[in-house]
């Protein structure tokens, strides 16, 4: 378990977290990225531009 850097709610992390893994805070809906594993550090994921089709 880790806390959301935005709203401080507890965020559930998978049993086998991977650096760079993206997850979403259930409280505030912010997309979070695992920045480091030891200790687990969460940060806000960079905004992705939705640019799927051209
Ligand atoms: Zn949050």
mmCIF file of the protein (N, C-alpha, C, O) and its ligand, coordinates in Angstrom:
data_MODEL
# 
_entry.id   MODEL 
# 
loop_
_entity.id 
_entity.type 
_entity.pdbx_number_of_molecules 
1 polymer     1 
2 non-polymer 1 
# 
_entity_poly.entity_id                      1 
_entity_poly.type                           'polypeptide(L)' 
_entity_poly.nstd_linkage                   no 
_entity_poly.nstd_monomer                   no 
_entity_poly.pdbx_seq_one_letter_code       
;(UNK)(UNK)(UNK)(UNK)(UNK)(UNK)(UNK)(UNK)(UNK)(UNK)(UNK)(UNK)(UNK)(UNK)(UNK)(UNK)
(UNK)(UNK)(UNK)(UNK)(UNK)(UNK)(UNK)(UNK)(UNK)(UNK)(UNK)(UNK)(UNK)(UNK)(UNK)(UNK)
(UNK)(UNK)(UNK)(UNK)(UNK)(UNK)(UNK)(UNK)(UNK)(UNK)(UNK)(UNK)(UNK)(UNK)(UNK)(UNK)
(UNK)(UNK)(UNK)(UNK)(UNK)(UNK)
;
_entity_poly.pdbx_seq_one_letter_code_can   XXXXXXXXXXXXXXXXXXXXXXXXXXXXXXXXXXXXXXXXXXXXXXXXXXXXXX 
_entity_poly.pdbx_strand_id                 A 
# 
loop_
_entity_poly_seq.entity_id 
_entity_poly_seq.num 
_entity_poly_seq.mon_id 
_entity_poly_seq.hetero 
1 1  UNK n 
1 2  UNK n 
1 3  UNK n 
1 4  UNK n 
1 5  UNK n 
1 6  UNK n 
1 7  UNK n 
1 8  UNK n 
1 9  UNK n 
1 10 UNK n 
1 11 UNK n 
1 12 UNK n 
1 13 UNK n 
1 14 UNK n 
1 15 UNK n 
1 16 UNK n 
1 17 UNK n 
1 18 UNK n 
1 19 UNK n 
1 20 UNK n 
1 21 UNK n 
1 22 UNK n 
1 23 UNK n 
1 24 UNK n 
1 25 UNK n 
1 26 UNK n 
1 27 UNK n 
1 28 UNK n 
1 29 UNK n 
1 30 UNK n 
1 31 UNK n 
1 32 UNK n 
1 33 UNK n 
1 34 UNK n 
1 35 UNK n 
1 36 UNK n 
1 37 UNK n 
1 38 UNK n 
1 39 UNK n 
1 40 UNK n 
1 41 UNK n 
1 42 UNK n 
1 43 UNK n 
1 44 UNK n 
1 45 UNK n 
1 46 UNK n 
1 47 UNK n 
1 48 UNK n 
1 49 UNK n 
1 50 UNK n 
1 51 UNK n 
1 52 UNK n 
1 53 UNK n 
1 54 UNK n 
# 
loop_
_struct_asym.id 
_struct_asym.entity_id 
A 1 
B 2 
# 
loop_
_chem_comp.id 
_chem_comp.type 
_chem_comp.mon_nstd_flag 
UNK 'L-peptide linking' . 
ZN  non-polymer         . 
# 
_pdbx_entity_nonpoly.entity_id   2 
_pdbx_entity_nonpoly.name        ? 
_pdbx_entity_nonpoly.comp_id     ZN 
# 
_pdbx_nonpoly_scheme.asym_id         B 
_pdbx_nonpoly_scheme.entity_id       2 
_pdbx_nonpoly_scheme.mon_id          ZN 
_pdbx_nonpoly_scheme.ndb_seq_num     1 
_pdbx_nonpoly_scheme.pdb_seq_num     101 
_pdbx_nonpoly_scheme.auth_seq_num    101 
_pdbx_nonpoly_scheme.pdb_mon_id      ZN 
_pdbx_nonpoly_scheme.auth_mon_id     ZN 
_pdbx_nonpoly_scheme.pdb_strand_id   A 
_pdbx_nonpoly_scheme.pdb_ins_code    . 
# 
loop_
_atom_site.group_PDB 
_atom_site.id 
_atom_site.type_symbol 
_atom_site.label_atom_id 
_atom_site.label_alt_id 
_atom_site.label_comp_id 
_atom_site.label_asym_id 
_atom_site.label_entity_id 
_atom_site.label_seq_id 
_atom_site.pdbx_PDB_ins_code 
_atom_site.Cartn_x 
_atom_site.Cartn_y 
_atom_site.Cartn_z 
_atom_site.occupancy 
_atom_site.B_iso_or_equiv 
_atom_site.pdbx_formal_charge 
_atom_site.auth_seq_id 
_atom_site.auth_comp_id 
_atom_site.auth_asym_id 
_atom_site.auth_atom_id 
_atom_site.pdbx_PDB_model_num 
ATOM   1   N  N  . UNK A 1 1  ? 0.847   -1.199 0.000   1.00 0.00 ? 1   UNK A N  1 
ATOM   2   C  CA . UNK A 1 1  ? 0.000   0.000  0.000   1.00 0.00 ? 1   UNK A CA 1 
ATOM   3   C  C  . UNK A 1 1  ? 0.878   1.244  0.000   1.00 0.00 ? 1   UNK A C  1 
ATOM   4   O  O  . UNK A 1 1  ? 1.966   1.276  0.575   1.00 0.00 ? 1   UNK A O  1 
ATOM   5   N  N  . UNK A 1 2  ? 0.373   2.229  -0.648  1.00 0.00 ? 2   UNK A N  1 
ATOM   6   C  CA . UNK A 1 2  ? 1.113   3.467  -0.773  1.00 0.00 ? 2   UNK A CA 1 
ATOM   7   C  C  . UNK A 1 2  ? 0.081   4.586  -0.777  1.00 0.00 ? 2   UNK A C  1 
ATOM   8   O  O  . UNK A 1 2  ? -1.113  4.336  -0.944  1.00 0.00 ? 2   UNK A O  1 
ATOM   9   N  N  . UNK A 1 3  ? 0.532   5.791  -0.598  1.00 0.00 ? 3   UNK A N  1 
ATOM   10  C  CA . UNK A 1 3  ? -0.423  6.885  -0.591  1.00 0.00 ? 3   UNK A CA 1 
ATOM   11  C  C  . UNK A 1 3  ? -0.335  7.725  -1.846  1.00 0.00 ? 3   UNK A C  1 
ATOM   12  O  O  . UNK A 1 3  ? 0.741   7.954  -2.398  1.00 0.00 ? 3   UNK A O  1 
ATOM   13  N  N  . UNK A 1 4  ? -1.489  8.173  -2.277  1.00 0.00 ? 4   UNK A N  1 
ATOM   14  C  CA . UNK A 1 4  ? -1.570  9.047  -3.432  1.00 0.00 ? 4   UNK A CA 1 
ATOM   15  C  C  . UNK A 1 4  ? -0.875  10.371 -3.113  1.00 0.00 ? 4   UNK A C  1 
ATOM   16  O  O  . UNK A 1 4  ? -1.166  10.989 -2.088  1.00 0.00 ? 4   UNK A O  1 
ATOM   17  N  N  . UNK A 1 5  ? 0.033   10.808 -3.971  1.00 0.00 ? 5   UNK A N  1 
ATOM   18  C  CA . UNK A 1 5  ? 0.737   12.068 -3.718  1.00 0.00 ? 5   UNK A CA 1 
ATOM   19  C  C  . UNK A 1 5  ? -0.169  13.286 -3.867  1.00 0.00 ? 5   UNK A C  1 
ATOM   20  O  O  . UNK A 1 5  ? 0.191   14.386 -3.447  1.00 0.00 ? 5   UNK A O  1 
ATOM   21  N  N  . UNK A 1 6  ? -1.326  13.095 -4.455  1.00 0.00 ? 6   UNK A N  1 
ATOM   22  C  CA . UNK A 1 6  ? -2.224  14.218 -4.699  1.00 0.00 ? 6   UNK A CA 1 
ATOM   23  C  C  . UNK A 1 6  ? -3.214  14.392 -3.550  1.00 0.00 ? 6   UNK A C  1 
ATOM   24  O  O  . UNK A 1 6  ? -3.348  15.486 -3.003  1.00 0.00 ? 6   UNK A O  1 
ATOM   25  N  N  . UNK A 1 7  ? -3.912  13.302 -3.181  1.00 0.00 ? 7   UNK A N  1 
ATOM   26  C  CA . UNK A 1 7  ? -4.962  13.436 -2.170  1.00 0.00 ? 7   UNK A CA 1 
ATOM   27  C  C  . UNK A 1 7  ? -4.660  12.639 -0.907  1.00 0.00 ? 7   UNK A C  1 
ATOM   28  O  O  . UNK A 1 7  ? -5.422  12.689 0.059   1.00 0.00 ? 7   UNK A O  1 
ATOM   29  N  N  . UNK A 1 8  ? -3.561  11.912 -0.913  1.00 0.00 ? 8   UNK A N  1 
ATOM   30  C  CA . UNK A 1 8  ? -3.112  11.171 0.259   1.00 0.00 ? 8   UNK A CA 1 
ATOM   31  C  C  . UNK A 1 8  ? -3.988  9.968  0.604   1.00 0.00 ? 8   UNK A C  1 
ATOM   32  O  O  . UNK A 1 8  ? -3.868  9.413  1.696   1.00 0.00 ? 8   UNK A O  1 
ATOM   33  N  N  . UNK A 1 9  ? -4.856  9.565  -0.300  1.00 0.00 ? 9   UNK A N  1 
ATOM   34  C  CA . UNK A 1 9  ? -5.623  8.338  -0.086  1.00 0.00 ? 9   UNK A CA 1 
ATOM   35  C  C  . UNK A 1 9  ? -4.705  7.140  -0.292  1.00 0.00 ? 9   UNK A C  1 
ATOM   36  O  O  . UNK A 1 9  ? -3.707  7.233  -1.007  1.00 0.00 ? 9   UNK A O  1 
ATOM   37  N  N  . UNK A 1 10 ? -5.041  6.021  0.334   1.00 0.00 ? 10  UNK A N  1 
ATOM   38  C  CA . UNK A 1 10 ? -4.216  4.847  0.120   1.00 0.00 ? 10  UNK A CA 1 
ATOM   39  C  C  . UNK A 1 10 ? -4.507  4.260  -1.251  1.00 0.00 ? 10  UNK A C  1 
ATOM   40  O  O  . UNK A 1 10 ? -5.660  4.155  -1.670  1.00 0.00 ? 10  UNK A O  1 
ATOM   41  N  N  . UNK A 1 11 ? -3.463  3.887  -1.925  1.00 0.00 ? 11  UNK A N  1 
ATOM   42  C  CA . UNK A 1 11 ? -3.570  3.343  -3.275  1.00 0.00 ? 11  UNK A CA 1 
ATOM   43  C  C  . UNK A 1 11 ? -3.078  1.904  -3.229  1.00 0.00 ? 11  UNK A C  1 
ATOM   44  O  O  . UNK A 1 11 ? -2.028  1.604  -2.659  1.00 0.00 ? 11  UNK A O  1 
ATOM   45  N  N  . UNK A 1 12 ? -3.849  1.033  -3.833  1.00 0.00 ? 12  UNK A N  1 
ATOM   46  C  CA . UNK A 1 12 ? -3.459  -0.373 -3.858  1.00 0.00 ? 12  UNK A CA 1 
ATOM   47  C  C  . UNK A 1 12 ? -2.513  -0.625 -5.016  1.00 0.00 ? 12  UNK A C  1 
ATOM   48  O  O  . UNK A 1 12 ? -2.771  -0.239 -6.156  1.00 0.00 ? 12  UNK A O  1 
ATOM   49  N  N  . UNK A 1 13 ? -1.429  -1.273 -4.697  1.00 0.00 ? 13  UNK A N  1 
ATOM   50  C  CA . UNK A 1 13 ? -0.429  -1.576 -5.717  1.00 0.00 ? 13  UNK A CA 1 
ATOM   51  C  C  . UNK A 1 13 ? -0.381  -3.091 -5.901  1.00 0.00 ? 13  UNK A C  1 
ATOM   52  O  O  . UNK A 1 13 ? -0.535  -3.845 -4.940  1.00 0.00 ? 13  UNK A O  1 
ATOM   53  N  N  . UNK A 1 14 ? -0.175  -3.516 -7.103  1.00 0.00 ? 14  UNK A N  1 
ATOM   54  C  CA . UNK A 1 14 ? -0.149  -4.942 -7.383  1.00 0.00 ? 14  UNK A CA 1 
ATOM   55  C  C  . UNK A 1 14 ? 0.977   -5.625 -6.614  1.00 0.00 ? 14  UNK A C  1 
ATOM   56  O  O  . UNK A 1 14 ? 1.911   -4.969 -6.152  1.00 0.00 ? 14  UNK A O  1 
ATOM   57  N  N  . UNK A 1 15 ? 0.883   -6.925 -6.481  1.00 0.00 ? 15  UNK A N  1 
ATOM   58  C  CA . UNK A 1 15 ? 1.876   -7.680 -5.719  1.00 0.00 ? 15  UNK A CA 1 
ATOM   59  C  C  . UNK A 1 15 ? 3.251   -7.625 -6.364  1.00 0.00 ? 15  UNK A C  1 
ATOM   60  O  O  . UNK A 1 15 ? 4.271   -7.822 -5.703  1.00 0.00 ? 15  UNK A O  1 
ATOM   61  N  N  . UNK A 1 16 ? 3.265   -7.359 -7.636  1.00 0.00 ? 16  UNK A N  1 
ATOM   62  C  CA . UNK A 1 16 ? 4.519   -7.388 -8.363  1.00 0.00 ? 16  UNK A CA 1 
ATOM   63  C  C  . UNK A 1 16 ? 4.677   -6.091 -9.148  1.00 0.00 ? 16  UNK A C  1 
ATOM   64  O  O  . UNK A 1 16 ? 4.632   -6.085 -10.378 1.00 0.00 ? 16  UNK A O  1 
ATOM   65  N  N  . UNK A 1 17 ? 4.862   -4.999 -8.422  1.00 0.00 ? 17  UNK A N  1 
ATOM   66  C  CA . UNK A 1 17 ? 4.897   -3.693 -9.096  1.00 0.00 ? 17  UNK A CA 1 
ATOM   67  C  C  . UNK A 1 17 ? 6.121   -3.556 -9.983  1.00 0.00 ? 17  UNK A C  1 
ATOM   68  O  O  . UNK A 1 17 ? 7.173   -4.136 -9.715  1.00 0.00 ? 17  UNK A O  1 
ATOM   69  N  N  . UNK A 1 18 ? 5.965   -2.796 -11.021 1.00 0.00 ? 18  UNK A N  1 
ATOM   70  C  CA . UNK A 1 18 ? 7.033   -2.569 -11.973 1.00 0.00 ? 18  UNK A CA 1 
ATOM   71  C  C  . UNK A 1 18 ? 7.266   -1.067 -12.068 1.00 0.00 ? 18  UNK A C  1 
ATOM   72  O  O  . UNK A 1 18 ? 6.314   -0.288 -12.103 1.00 0.00 ? 18  UNK A O  1 
ATOM   73  N  N  . UNK A 1 19 ? 8.503   -0.672 -12.109 1.00 0.00 ? 19  UNK A N  1 
ATOM   74  C  CA . UNK A 1 19 ? 8.807   0.739  -12.259 1.00 0.00 ? 19  UNK A CA 1 
ATOM   75  C  C  . UNK A 1 19 ? 8.219   1.244  -13.573 1.00 0.00 ? 19  UNK A C  1 
ATOM   76  O  O  . UNK A 1 19 ? 8.383   0.631  -14.628 1.00 0.00 ? 19  UNK A O  1 
ATOM   77  N  N  . UNK A 1 20 ? 7.538   2.364  -13.479 1.00 0.00 ? 20  UNK A N  1 
ATOM   78  C  CA . UNK A 1 20 ? 6.899   2.916  -14.667 1.00 0.00 ? 20  UNK A CA 1 
ATOM   79  C  C  . UNK A 1 20 ? 5.467   2.464  -14.840 1.00 0.00 ? 20  UNK A C  1 
ATOM   80  O  O  . UNK A 1 20 ? 4.764   2.927  -15.739 1.00 0.00 ? 20  UNK A O  1 
ATOM   81  N  N  . UNK A 1 21 ? 5.027   1.541  -13.962 1.00 0.00 ? 21  UNK A N  1 
ATOM   82  C  CA . UNK A 1 21 ? 3.645   1.065  -14.040 1.00 0.00 ? 21  UNK A CA 1 
ATOM   83  C  C  . UNK A 1 21 ? 2.678   2.211  -13.744 1.00 0.00 ? 21  UNK A C  1 
ATOM   84  O  O  . UNK A 1 21 ? 2.927   3.049  -12.877 1.00 0.00 ? 21  UNK A O  1 
ATOM   85  N  N  . UNK A 1 22 ? 1.600   2.224  -14.466 1.00 0.00 ? 22  UNK A N  1 
ATOM   86  C  CA . UNK A 1 22 ? 0.597   3.257  -14.267 1.00 0.00 ? 22  UNK A CA 1 
ATOM   87  C  C  . UNK A 1 22 ? -0.577  2.701  -13.481 1.00 0.00 ? 22  UNK A C  1 
ATOM   88  O  O  . UNK A 1 22 ? -1.005  1.567  -13.695 1.00 0.00 ? 22  UNK A O  1 
ATOM   89  N  N  . UNK A 1 23 ? -1.084  3.503  -12.582 1.00 0.00 ? 23  UNK A N  1 
ATOM   90  C  CA . UNK A 1 23 ? -2.296  3.122  -11.869 1.00 0.00 ? 23  UNK A CA 1 
ATOM   91  C  C  . UNK A 1 23 ? -3.102  4.377  -11.616 1.00 0.00 ? 23  UNK A C  1 
ATOM   92  O  O  . UNK A 1 23 ? -2.624  5.500  -11.779 1.00 0.00 ? 23  UNK A O  1 
ATOM   93  N  N  . UNK A 1 24 ? -4.341  4.151  -11.213 1.00 0.00 ? 24  UNK A N  1 
ATOM   94  C  CA . UNK A 1 24 ? -5.204  5.303  -11.024 1.00 0.00 ? 24  UNK A CA 1 
ATOM   95  C  C  . UNK A 1 24 ? -5.674  5.348  -9.582  1.00 0.00 ? 24  UNK A C  1 
ATOM   96  O  O  . UNK A 1 24 ? -6.085  4.335  -9.017  1.00 0.00 ? 24  UNK A O  1 
ATOM   97  N  N  . UNK A 1 25 ? -5.610  6.519  -8.999  1.00 0.00 ? 25  UNK A N  1 
ATOM   98  C  CA . UNK A 1 25 ? -6.108  6.707  -7.645  1.00 0.00 ? 25  UNK A CA 1 
ATOM   99  C  C  . UNK A 1 25 ? -7.632  6.642  -7.675  1.00 0.00 ? 25  UNK A C  1 
ATOM   100 O  O  . UNK A 1 25 ? -8.287  7.351  -8.439  1.00 0.00 ? 25  UNK A O  1 
ATOM   101 N  N  . UNK A 1 26 ? -8.180  5.771  -6.824  1.00 0.00 ? 26  UNK A N  1 
ATOM   102 C  CA . UNK A 1 26 ? -9.637  5.633  -6.811  1.00 0.00 ? 26  UNK A CA 1 
ATOM   103 C  C  . UNK A 1 26 ? -10.310 6.838  -6.178  1.00 0.00 ? 26  UNK A C  1 
ATOM   104 O  O  . UNK A 1 26 ? -11.485 7.104  -6.434  1.00 0.00 ? 26  UNK A O  1 
ATOM   105 N  N  . UNK A 1 27 ? -9.577  7.561  -5.361  1.00 0.00 ? 27  UNK A N  1 
ATOM   106 C  CA . UNK A 1 27 ? -10.161 8.718  -4.679  1.00 0.00 ? 27  UNK A CA 1 
ATOM   107 C  C  . UNK A 1 27 ? -10.305 9.914  -5.607  1.00 0.00 ? 27  UNK A C  1 
ATOM   108 O  O  . UNK A 1 27 ? -11.397 10.461 -5.763  1.00 0.00 ? 27  UNK A O  1 
ATOM   109 N  N  . UNK A 1 28 ? -9.207  10.315 -6.217  1.00 0.00 ? 28  UNK A N  1 
ATOM   110 C  CA . UNK A 1 28 ? -9.230  11.556 -6.980  1.00 0.00 ? 28  UNK A CA 1 
ATOM   111 C  C  . UNK A 1 28 ? -9.134  11.308 -8.484  1.00 0.00 ? 28  UNK A C  1 
ATOM   112 O  O  . UNK A 1 28 ? -9.267  12.236 -9.282  1.00 0.00 ? 28  UNK A O  1 
ATOM   113 N  N  . UNK A 1 29 ? -8.903  10.046 -8.866  1.00 0.00 ? 29  UNK A N  1 
ATOM   114 C  CA . UNK A 1 29 ? -8.888  9.722  -10.284 1.00 0.00 ? 29  UNK A CA 1 
ATOM   115 C  C  . UNK A 1 29 ? -7.624  10.130 -11.014 1.00 0.00 ? 29  UNK A C  1 
ATOM   116 O  O  . UNK A 1 29 ? -7.539  10.035 -12.238 1.00 0.00 ? 29  UNK A O  1 
ATOM   117 N  N  . UNK A 1 30 ? -6.644  10.584 -10.249 1.00 0.00 ? 30  UNK A N  1 
ATOM   118 C  CA . UNK A 1 30 ? -5.391  10.976 -10.886 1.00 0.00 ? 30  UNK A CA 1 
ATOM   119 C  C  . UNK A 1 30 ? -4.630  9.753  -11.367 1.00 0.00 ? 30  UNK A C  1 
ATOM   120 O  O  . UNK A 1 30 ? -4.565  8.739  -10.673 1.00 0.00 ? 30  UNK A O  1 
ATOM   121 N  N  . UNK A 1 31 ? -4.066  9.851  -12.535 1.00 0.00 ? 31  UNK A N  1 
ATOM   122 C  CA . UNK A 1 31 ? -3.246  8.769  -13.032 1.00 0.00 ? 31  UNK A CA 1 
ATOM   123 C  C  . UNK A 1 31 ? -1.869  8.867  -12.387 1.00 0.00 ? 31  UNK A C  1 
ATOM   124 O  O  . UNK A 1 31 ? -1.220  9.913  -12.433 1.00 0.00 ? 31  UNK A O  1 
ATOM   125 N  N  . UNK A 1 32 ? -1.440  7.779  -11.794 1.00 0.00 ? 32  UNK A N  1 
ATOM   126 C  CA . UNK A 1 32 ? -0.181  7.771  -11.060 1.00 0.00 ? 32  UNK A CA 1 
ATOM   127 C  C  . UNK A 1 32 ? 0.795   6.821  -11.712 1.00 0.00 ? 32  UNK A C  1 
ATOM   128 O  O  . UNK A 1 32 ? 0.413   5.852  -12.368 1.00 0.00 ? 32  UNK A O  1 
ATOM   129 N  N  . UNK A 1 33 ? 2.060   7.121  -11.518 1.00 0.00 ? 33  UNK A N  1 
ATOM   130 C  CA . UNK A 1 33 ? 3.101   6.274  -12.068 1.00 0.00 ? 33  UNK A CA 1 
ATOM   131 C  C  . UNK A 1 33 ? 4.019   5.842  -10.934 1.00 0.00 ? 33  UNK A C  1 
ATOM   132 O  O  . UNK A 1 33 ? 4.332   6.630  -10.041 1.00 0.00 ? 33  UNK A O  1 
ATOM   133 N  N  . UNK A 1 34 ? 4.443   4.595  -10.976 1.00 0.00 ? 34  UNK A N  1 
ATOM   134 C  CA . UNK A 1 34 ? 5.424   4.129  -10.001 1.00 0.00 ? 34  UNK A CA 1 
ATOM   135 C  C  . UNK A 1 34 ? 6.798   4.619  -10.449 1.00 0.00 ? 34  UNK A C  1 
ATOM   136 O  O  . UNK A 1 34 ? 7.328   4.197  -11.476 1.00 0.00 ? 34  UNK A O  1 
ATOM   137 N  N  . UNK A 1 35 ? 7.349   5.513  -9.655  1.00 0.00 ? 35  UNK A N  1 
ATOM   138 C  CA . UNK A 1 35 ? 8.623   6.128  -10.035 1.00 0.00 ? 35  UNK A CA 1 
ATOM   139 C  C  . UNK A 1 35 ? 9.807   5.319  -9.541  1.00 0.00 ? 35  UNK A C  1 
ATOM   140 O  O  . UNK A 1 35 ? 10.863  5.286  -10.173 1.00 0.00 ? 35  UNK A O  1 
ATOM   141 N  N  . UNK A 1 36 ? 9.618   4.669  -8.408  1.00 0.00 ? 36  UNK A N  1 
ATOM   142 C  CA . UNK A 1 36 ? 10.708  3.889  -7.831  1.00 0.00 ? 36  UNK A CA 1 
ATOM   143 C  C  . UNK A 1 36 ? 10.101  2.767  -7.004  1.00 0.00 ? 36  UNK A C  1 
ATOM   144 O  O  . UNK A 1 36 ? 8.963   2.870  -6.546  1.00 0.00 ? 36  UNK A O  1 
ATOM   145 N  N  . UNK A 1 37 ? 10.865  1.692  -6.815  1.00 0.00 ? 37  UNK A N  1 
ATOM   146 C  CA . UNK A 1 37 ? 10.322  0.521  -6.127  1.00 0.00 ? 37  UNK A CA 1 
ATOM   147 C  C  . UNK A 1 37 ? 10.823  0.378  -4.696  1.00 0.00 ? 37  UNK A C  1 
ATOM   148 O  O  . UNK A 1 37 ? 10.173  -0.279 -3.883  1.00 0.00 ? 37  UNK A O  1 
ATOM   149 N  N  . UNK A 1 38 ? 11.947  0.970  -4.376  1.00 0.00 ? 38  UNK A N  1 
ATOM   150 C  CA . UNK A 1 38 ? 12.524  0.736  -3.063  1.00 0.00 ? 38  UNK A CA 1 
ATOM   151 C  C  . UNK A 1 38 ? 13.025  2.035  -2.471  1.00 0.00 ? 38  UNK A C  1 
ATOM   152 O  O  . UNK A 1 38 ? 14.181  2.393  -2.694  1.00 0.00 ? 38  UNK A O  1 
ATOM   153 N  N  . UNK A 1 39 ? 12.212  2.748  -1.734  1.00 0.00 ? 39  UNK A N  1 
ATOM   154 C  CA . UNK A 1 39 ? 10.828  2.402  -1.424  1.00 0.00 ? 39  UNK A CA 1 
ATOM   155 C  C  . UNK A 1 39 ? 9.907   2.798  -2.569  1.00 0.00 ? 39  UNK A C  1 
ATOM   156 O  O  . UNK A 1 39 ? 10.291  3.542  -3.471  1.00 0.00 ? 39  UNK A O  1 
ATOM   157 N  N  . UNK A 1 40 ? 8.697   2.288  -2.511  1.00 0.00 ? 40  UNK A N  1 
ATOM   158 C  CA . UNK A 1 40 ? 7.750   2.601  -3.574  1.00 0.00 ? 40  UNK A CA 1 
ATOM   159 C  C  . UNK A 1 40 ? 7.399   4.079  -3.544  1.00 0.00 ? 40  UNK A C  1 
ATOM   160 O  O  . UNK A 1 40 ? 6.929   4.610  -2.538  1.00 0.00 ? 40  UNK A O  1 
ATOM   161 N  N  . UNK A 1 41 ? 7.635   4.708  -4.650  1.00 0.00 ? 41  UNK A N  1 
ATOM   162 C  CA . UNK A 1 41 ? 7.356   6.138  -4.776  1.00 0.00 ? 41  UNK A CA 1 
ATOM   163 C  C  . UNK A 1 41 ? 6.377   6.344  -5.918  1.00 0.00 ? 41  UNK A C  1 
ATOM   164 O  O  . UNK A 1 41 ? 6.575   5.855  -7.031  1.00 0.00 ? 41  UNK A O  1 
ATOM   165 N  N  . UNK A 1 42 ? 5.326   7.072  -5.618  1.00 0.00 ? 42  UNK A N  1 
ATOM   166 C  CA . UNK A 1 42 ? 4.335   7.361  -6.649  1.00 0.00 ? 42  UNK A CA 1 
ATOM   167 C  C  . UNK A 1 42 ? 4.417   8.821  -7.056  1.00 0.00 ? 42  UNK A C  1 
ATOM   168 O  O  . UNK A 1 42 ? 4.683   9.698  -6.235  1.00 0.00 ? 42  UNK A O  1 
ATOM   169 N  N  . UNK A 1 43 ? 4.189   9.060  -8.312  1.00 0.00 ? 43  UNK A N  1 
ATOM   170 C  CA . UNK A 1 43 ? 4.125   10.421 -8.798  1.00 0.00 ? 43  UNK A CA 1 
ATOM   171 C  C  . UNK A 1 43 ? 2.981   10.529 -9.778  1.00 0.00 ? 43  UNK A C  1 
ATOM   172 O  O  . UNK A 1 43 ? 2.431   9.522  -10.225 1.00 0.00 ? 43  UNK A O  1 
ATOM   173 N  N  . UNK A 1 44 ? 2.631   11.743 -10.105 1.00 0.00 ? 44  UNK A N  1 
ATOM   174 C  CA . UNK A 1 44 ? 1.591   11.934 -11.108 1.00 0.00 ? 44  UNK A CA 1 
ATOM   175 C  C  . UNK A 1 44 ? 2.142   11.538 -12.472 1.00 0.00 ? 44  UNK A C  1 
ATOM   176 O  O  . UNK A 1 44 ? 3.228   11.966 -12.863 1.00 0.00 ? 44  UNK A O  1 
ATOM   177 N  N  . UNK A 1 45 ? 1.399   10.732 -13.176 1.00 0.00 ? 45  UNK A N  1 
ATOM   178 C  CA . UNK A 1 45 ? 1.830   10.349 -14.518 1.00 0.00 ? 45  UNK A CA 1 
ATOM   179 C  C  . UNK A 1 45 ? 1.725   11.555 -15.432 1.00 0.00 ? 45  UNK A C  1 
ATOM   180 O  O  . UNK A 1 45 ? 0.805   12.362 -15.300 1.00 0.00 ? 45  UNK A O  1 
ATOM   181 N  N  . UNK A 1 46 ? 2.655   11.681 -16.349 1.00 0.00 ? 46  UNK A N  1 
ATOM   182 C  CA . UNK A 1 46 ? 2.555   12.787 -17.291 1.00 0.00 ? 46  UNK A CA 1 
ATOM   183 C  C  . UNK A 1 46 ? 1.303   12.666 -18.127 1.00 0.00 ? 46  UNK A C  1 
ATOM   184 O  O  . UNK A 1 46 ? 0.903   11.566 -18.509 1.00 0.00 ? 46  UNK A O  1 
ATOM   185 N  N  . UNK A 1 47 ? 0.691   13.786 -18.407 1.00 0.00 ? 47  UNK A N  1 
ATOM   186 C  CA . UNK A 1 47 ? -0.528  13.762 -19.217 1.00 0.00 ? 47  UNK A CA 1 
ATOM   187 C  C  . UNK A 1 47 ? -0.203  13.230 -20.599 1.00 0.00 ? 47  UNK A C  1 
ATOM   188 O  O  . UNK A 1 47 ? 0.703   13.705 -21.285 1.00 0.00 ? 47  UNK A O  1 
ATOM   189 N  N  . UNK A 1 48 ? -0.967  12.240 -20.974 1.00 0.00 ? 48  UNK A N  1 
ATOM   190 C  CA . UNK A 1 48 ? -0.780  11.685 -22.309 1.00 0.00 ? 48  UNK A CA 1 
ATOM   191 C  C  . UNK A 1 48 ? -1.736  12.387 -23.262 1.00 0.00 ? 48  UNK A C  1 
ATOM   192 O  O  . UNK A 1 48 ? -2.918  12.559 -22.966 1.00 0.00 ? 48  UNK A O  1 
ATOM   193 N  N  . UNK A 1 49 ? -1.224  12.773 -24.360 1.00 0.00 ? 49  UNK A N  1 
ATOM   194 C  CA . UNK A 1 49 ? -2.122  13.352 -25.350 1.00 0.00 ? 49  UNK A CA 1 
ATOM   195 C  C  . UNK A 1 49 ? -2.848  12.239 -26.074 1.00 0.00 ? 49  UNK A C  1 
ATOM   196 O  O  . UNK A 1 49 ? -2.243  11.290 -26.573 1.00 0.00 ? 49  UNK A O  1 
ATOM   197 N  N  . UNK A 1 50 ? -4.147  12.379 -26.117 1.00 0.00 ? 50  UNK A N  1 
ATOM   198 C  CA . UNK A 1 50 ? -4.906  11.355 -26.805 1.00 0.00 ? 50  UNK A CA 1 
ATOM   199 C  C  . UNK A 1 50 ? -4.854  11.622 -28.296 1.00 0.00 ? 50  UNK A C  1 
ATOM   200 O  O  . UNK A 1 50 ? -5.651  12.370 -28.861 1.00 0.00 ? 50  UNK A O  1 
ATOM   201 N  N  . UNK A 1 51 ? -3.907  10.992 -28.880 1.00 0.00 ? 51  UNK A N  1 
ATOM   202 C  CA . UNK A 1 51 ? -3.628  11.262 -30.288 1.00 0.00 ? 51  UNK A CA 1 
ATOM   203 C  C  . UNK A 1 51 ? -3.545  9.931  -31.027 1.00 0.00 ? 51  UNK A C  1 
ATOM   204 O  O  . UNK A 1 51 ? -2.540  9.595  -31.654 1.00 0.00 ? 51  UNK A O  1 
ATOM   205 N  N  . UNK A 1 52 ? -4.636  9.197  -30.926 1.00 0.00 ? 52  UNK A N  1 
ATOM   206 C  CA . UNK A 1 52 ? -4.605  7.844  -31.453 1.00 0.00 ? 52  UNK A CA 1 
ATOM   207 C  C  . UNK A 1 52 ? -4.738  7.816  -32.974 1.00 0.00 ? 52  UNK A C  1 
ATOM   208 O  O  . UNK A 1 52 ? -3.956  7.150  -33.653 1.00 0.00 ? 52  UNK A O  1 
ATOM   209 N  N  . UNK A 1 53 ? -5.693  8.515  -33.495 1.00 0.00 ? 53  UNK A N  1 
ATOM   210 C  CA . UNK A 1 53 ? -5.869  8.451  -34.948 1.00 0.00 ? 53  UNK A CA 1 
ATOM   211 C  C  . UNK A 1 53 ? -5.282  9.693  -35.592 1.00 0.00 ? 53  UNK A C  1 
ATOM   212 O  O  . UNK A 1 53 ? -5.100  10.721 -34.939 1.00 0.00 ? 53  UNK A O  1 
ATOM   213 N  N  . UNK A 1 54 ? -4.998  9.592  -36.832 1.00 0.00 ? 54  UNK A N  1 
ATOM   214 C  CA . UNK A 1 54 ? -4.480  10.778 -37.512 1.00 0.00 ? 54  UNK A CA 1 
ATOM   215 C  C  . UNK A 1 54 ? -5.467  11.241 -38.546 1.00 0.00 ? 54  UNK A C  1 
ATOM   216 O  O  . UNK A 1 54 ? -5.220  12.232 -39.235 1.00 0.00 ? 54  UNK A O  1 
HETATM 217 ZN ZN . ZN  B 2 .  ? -5.639  10.573 -5.114  1.00 0.00 ? 101 ZN  A ZN 1 
# 
